[in-house]
Amino acid sequence: MEPFDESAPPSKSALKRQMTELQKLGETLVSLPKDKLDRLSLPDTLRAAIDEARRIHAHGGLRRQMQYIGRLMREFDAQPVAEQLQRWQARHNEDNAHFHQLERWRDRLIADDASLPQFIERYPLTDLQPLRTLIRNARKEAAQQLPPRSNRALFRLLRQIAAPTATEEPADETGESSGDTDA
C-alpha cells in the first residue's frame, strides 16, 4: 500500500463535492434579499448571473443558470461570502431564540403569578403597572375566549423591555454597532 501523497491532486469525487457546495452556495445567494446581496462583495459577472437567475422561472433554464453560477463561483474565493452567510444565519438563529424566549415569558406570566417576580429579577427596570394590567387583561380575555388583544400587547411590551440597550447593541455584519447613523 502506497503512503498518502498530500501533493496529489484532489480526487474526482472531492472535486465534485466542492462544485456541488459552490452551486448550493450560489442557490443561497439567489434566494437572498436584495439588500443583503448588495452588502456582499461579488464580482460583477456573478452578480449579473444571480440577478438573471431571479428572473428565470422555467425549471430547466433556472437549473442551467444555477450551474452557470456554480461555475462562476469557482473563479473567485467564495470563502468570505460563505462566512458572511454563516454569520447572518447565526444572527437569525439568535433572534429566533430570543423571540421564543419572550413567548415563553409571556405564557408563564399569564399562567402563573409566581413568574412575575422572576421576570422582575431578570429585568429590574420594568414598569410594573402596565405589565400587571396586560397580564390581568390577557387572563380575562382567555377566560372569556375573546381575541388575544392583550396577549399580543403583552408580547410587544416584553419585547420592548427585553430589547438591548444602547450599551448592549449587537454589532452588525461589518463589526460596527447598529446605532451608527452615517450613511
Phi, psi and omega in degrees: 000134183278145176292155181291128181257111183289339181276356179290147178294155180297153181292165179298322178295319180295319178297318181295321177297318179298317181294322178295320177297318179295321179293321177295322176297320177297320177298321177296318179297320180296326183276353180291149172295153184302320182295322177289322179297323179295332182281348179271143177268099181245148175299150183301320182294321179292318180297319178296320179294323178294315178299320178295319180298328178292335181271342183277132180244342179287133185301312182296317179294320179294319179299315179296320179295322178294323176295321178296318178298318177300320179292319178296327182290340177290340186274353178221165182285107183273355183300313179299324179294316179297320179295320178296318178298322178294321178296318178297319180295320178297318178296319178299317179296321177297317179297318178297317179297319178297317179300313181293326177296318179294323176298318179295320177299314180301312181296319179294318181296322180287323185279330191218125177294333183290345181278342180297313177299326177295319179295317180296323178295321181287321181235081189292340182273013184288135173278116188287327185303302181294329179295311179296321179298313181293323177297313180299315180294322179295322178295318179297315180298320180293319180294325181267003181055045176267165175302144187281054181297312180290328176301314178293319178295324177297318179297317178298320178294317178298320179296322178292319180294318186272002179295144179296141178281176182298330180280341181259005186306131179288150177281145176278189188297335182270356179093001179265150179290150183283000178277354179293138180250004179289128181235000000 
